[in-house]
Amino acid sequence: MKKFPLLFLFVIAAVLPAKSQSLARVTSGLDIGTGYLDQEWAPAATYHQELSLSNFPWFRVGWGIRAWGYYAGRNDLLPKSTALSADTLKFGRLSSSGVSFLLGANVRIWRIDLGANTDLAGIAFGIKRGGLYTKPSLFEGAGAPYYNDYVSSNPSTLNALPLLVDRQNGQSEVYLRYWITDRLGIKLGYTYGQVAYSTEVKLDNGHRRFSKTYGMPFASIAFPLYN
């Protein structure tokens, strides 16, 4: 259910520009901060641009680039969020970084921006780690030689639409950005993300990508650029 408010904003963002004949101005900025919850960190630096429309000066559609990271301790990754099989990759630590292209929208009220954004496509990278492959089942599959053994894995490199698609790396966020002055602001919100690792070998049911979702509050410092 968390996904639908975000999707609604992005649909509006795609429709409104087509209905306006005259464009107003493009603004840009940089947000730097991190999310944290229960020993999980998700730092991010986001360069964003927003286009305001003359007919809707309070509403802006945006795009940008997000450099992100996800760092956590013990975690279990699954082949699919709805997988019926019980195979799991267990890690003592996770660390993944990436760069993504994002789409967003926000509403300006006085000095406050209320908005949301999500990654569309990106790349991820990180340290190769061994995940303990487990499957508590009486039936063996193609991954049987690796049951209860460590399987070499990396953050999945190519990713798209992590808000909608399983086993993708990336982030989405809803936020409130308050401009303290014309040159400095603070941004508070909630990050919803996904971290995915790929194994070097195919396991049961041909699975190679395993993932988990996470969510946490975040805080950032905001700087306007070229405005």
N, C-alpha and C positions, 0 to 999 in steps of 0.2 A: 504493500500500500504506500510505502514511502516514495515509490517511483512516480506515481501518477501526478502529484502536484508539479514535479519537475517537468514531466512530459507536457503538461498543459501549458506551462510557460513557454516551452520551446516551440510548440505549435503556434502560439500567438506571435512569437518572435519571427516565425517564418511567414506569417500571413500579413501582418500589418505593413511591412515595407512595401509590399506589392500594391497596397491601396493608397499609397501616398505619392504624389507627383513631385513634390519639392522636398529636398533633404535639408536638414539644418546643419549641425556641426558634428564632427568626430572628436571625441575626447579619448584620452588614454591614461593608463596608470600602471602602477606596480604594487602588488600586495606580497608581503613576506611574513610568514608566520608558521605555526605548527598546530597540529591537533594532538591531543593526548588523552588516553584513557587506559587505566589499569595496565601500565607498563607497555603500552603500544604507542608508538610515535608515528605521526604522518606529517612531516614538514613539507612545505610547498612555497615556491616563488612563482607568481602568476603575472605575466604581462597581458593586459587586456585593453581592447579598444571598444568604444560604444558609439553607436550612431543614433542620434536623436532626430526625430522627424518634426517638421514644422507644424503638422496637424496634431501631433501628440508629443509636445515638448517634455512631458513628465515621464514618457516611456522610452526606453532605449534598448536596442538589440546589440549584442556584443559578440566578440570572438577574441581569441588570444592563444597564448602558449603557456602551458603549465609545466614547470620542472618540479617533480614530486619525489617523495620517498616514503617507504613504509618499513619500520623496524620494530620487531617484536621478539619475544621469547618463545617458549614452547607453544606450538600450534599444530593442528591437524588440517590437512588439505584433502578435499574430496574431488572425484572426477566430475561430478555435476551436483548442483544444489538439490536436484530432485532424484538423484541416483538411487535405485533400489538396491544395488550391490553395496556391500559393506567394505569395499577396499578403501584404504586410507594411506596417505603418506604423512608420517609423523616426523616433525622437525623440532630440534631443540632450539633453533633460532631461525628467524626469517629476516632477510634484508634485501630490499628491492628498490631500485630507483628508475626513473623514466622521464620522458618528455612527451607531452601530448598537445594536440590541437583541440581547442574547446569552443563550445557555443554557449551563449547565455543571454539573459535578459534581466533588466531591473527597472524599478520604478523609483523616481526621485521625488521625495517629499521634504521640502526645506533643505536641511543639510544631510539628510539620510537617504541612502540607497538601499532598497529592499530588492533582493534578487536571487538568482540561482544560475548555476552553470553545470555543464557536464562535458567530460572528455568524449570526443568523437573517434579519434584514432591516435595511436602513438607507439612508441617503442619503449622497451624496458630492458634493464640489464642489472647484473649483480653477481655476487660471489656464488660459485658452484658449491652446492651443499648436498649431503647425503640424507635422503628421507627414508625412514624405516617403513617398508611396505608391508602392511598387514591386511589380512582378510579372514575374519572368523567364520569360515564356511566349510561344509563337508565336500563341496564341489570345487574342483580345481579348474582354473582357466589358463589362458596363455601366459599369465604372469606367475604361474606356479613356481618356476625356478627362483623367483625373487621373493617369495613369501617369507616374512620375518627376516628380511635382509635389507641392507641399505642400498638405495638406488640413487645414482648420481643425477642431480637436477639443477636447473638454472631458472631464473625468472623468464617467463615466456616473452620472447622478443617482440613479435608483432601483435598488436592488440587493436580492437575496434569495439565501440559501443559498450563499454563495461557496465553501464547502467542497465542494459537490456540483455546482454549476452553473457552466458556462463564462461568461466575460465579465461577471463581477460584481465589485464592490469589497467588500472586507472581510477579516477576519482570524480565525484560530483559533490556539489555543495549548495546549501542554501545559506544566505547570509544577510546581515545588516551592517552596512558601512556608514560610519558617522564621521563627517569632516569637522575636525576640531578647528582647523584654520583652512585657508585656501591651499595650503601646501602640505598638510598633514592630517591623516585620519586613522581611525581604528576600525577593524573589521572583525566581527564576531559571528559565529555560525556553527553549522554542523556539517561534517564531512562524511559522506557515504562512499566507500571504496571497495575495491576488489583486488586481491593479490593472487597471482597465478604463477605456478612453476611447471616446467616441462621436463619430463624424464628423457634420458638418452635412448631408452628402449621402450617398446610397446608392452603394456601390461594387460590385464584382463579386459576383454571387450575392445581391444585396440586403444585403450586410453593411454595418452601421454601427457595430457594437461590436467593439472589438479589445482583447485582454487578454494578460497574462502572469502567471505565478505566481512567488512568491519564498518563500524560507525563510531564517531567521537566528536565532541565539541572542539572548536579551534579558535585561535585568536591571531590576528595579523596586524601589522602596521601597513598603512596605505599611503602611497605617494602619487600625486597626479603628475603626468608628464606631457609636455608640449601643449598645455591647455592655455 
